[in-house]
Amino acid sequence: MKKTILTSIIYISLLLVLLPTLSTAKGFTLKISVDNLRDSKGVVQFALYNKDGTIPDEKYQKQYRKHVEKISNNRSV
């Protein structure tokens, strides 16, 4: 009985330690597309924020992830 409880505690502890790592692992995708832009030149900056109080961020210093994509045919993906 004690061995089963100890084993369960170890497994739960490992799960709690590894869970944040597993949830931030690469494997998730987010696709954003913007249509009907005024120009076919230039770039669009996409910024993803994950904490309260980080928006607005006009200088892009508090973002979680940022991606810059060229505009082509009045569209950016």
C-alpha positions as CSV (number, residue, x, y, z in Angstrom):
1,M,0.0,0.0,0.0
2,K,2.8,2.5,0.9
3,K,4.7,1.6,-2.3
4,T,1.6,2.3,-4.4
5,I,1.0,5.7,-2.7
6,L,4.7,6.6,-3.1
7,T,4.7,5.6,-6.8
8,S,1.5,7.6,-7.4
9,I,3.1,10.7,-5.7
10,I,6.2,10.3,-7.9
11,Y,4.2,10.1,-11.1
12,I,2.0,13.0,-10.1
13,S,5.1,15.1,-9.2
14,L,6.7,14.3,-12.6
15,L,3.5,15.2,-14.4
16,L,3.3,18.5,-12.6
17,V,6.9,19.3,-13.5
18,L,6.7,18.2,-17.1
19,L,3.2,19.6,-17.9
20,P,4.3,23.2,-18.5
21,T,7.1,21.9,-20.8
22,L,4.7,19.8,-22.8
23,S,2.2,22.6,-23.2
24,T,4.8,25.0,-24.7
25,A,6.3,22.4,-27.0
26,K,6.3,23.1,-30.7
27,G,3.4,21.4,-32.4
28,F,0.8,24.1,-32.4
29,T,0.2,26.3,-35.5
30,L,-1.5,29.6,-35.9
31,K,-2.2,30.9,-39.4
32,I,-3.3,34.5,-40.0
33,S,-4.0,35.9,-43.4
34,V,-4.9,39.5,-44.2
35,D,-6.7,40.3,-47.5
36,N,-7.7,43.5,-49.3
37,L,-4.6,45.6,-48.2
38,R,-4.3,49.0,-49.9
39,D,-0.8,48.3,-51.3
40,S,1.1,45.4,-52.8
41,K,4.4,46.7,-51.4
42,G,5.8,46.7,-47.9
43,V,5.3,44.3,-44.9
44,V,2.8,43.4,-42.3
45,Q,4.0,42.7,-38.7
46,F,2.0,40.1,-36.7
47,A,2.5,40.2,-32.9
48,L,1.2,37.7,-30.4
49,Y,0.8,38.7,-26.8
50,N,0.3,36.3,-23.9
51,K,0.3,38.5,-20.7
52,D,-2.0,41.1,-19.4
53,G,-0.7,44.6,-19.6
54,T,1.5,44.1,-22.6
55,I,-0.9,45.8,-25.1
56,P,-0.6,48.5,-26.4
57,D,3.1,47.9,-27.4
58,E,3.8,50.3,-30.2
59,K,7.6,49.5,-30.2
60,Y,7.1,45.7,-30.2
61,Q,9.1,45.1,-27.1
62,K,6.6,43.1,-25.0
63,Q,5.3,40.6,-27.5
64,Y,5.5,36.8,-27.0
65,R,6.1,36.2,-30.7
66,K,6.5,38.5,-33.7
67,H,6.5,37.7,-37.4
68,V,7.1,40.0,-40.3
69,E,5.7,39.0,-43.7
70,K,5.8,40.7,-47.1
71,I,2.7,42.0,-48.8
72,S,2.0,40.3,-52.2
73,N,-1.1,41.0,-54.4
74,N,-2.7,43.1,-51.6
75,R,-2.5,40.1,-49.3
76,S,-0.2,38.8,-46.5
77,V,-0.2,35.3,-44.9
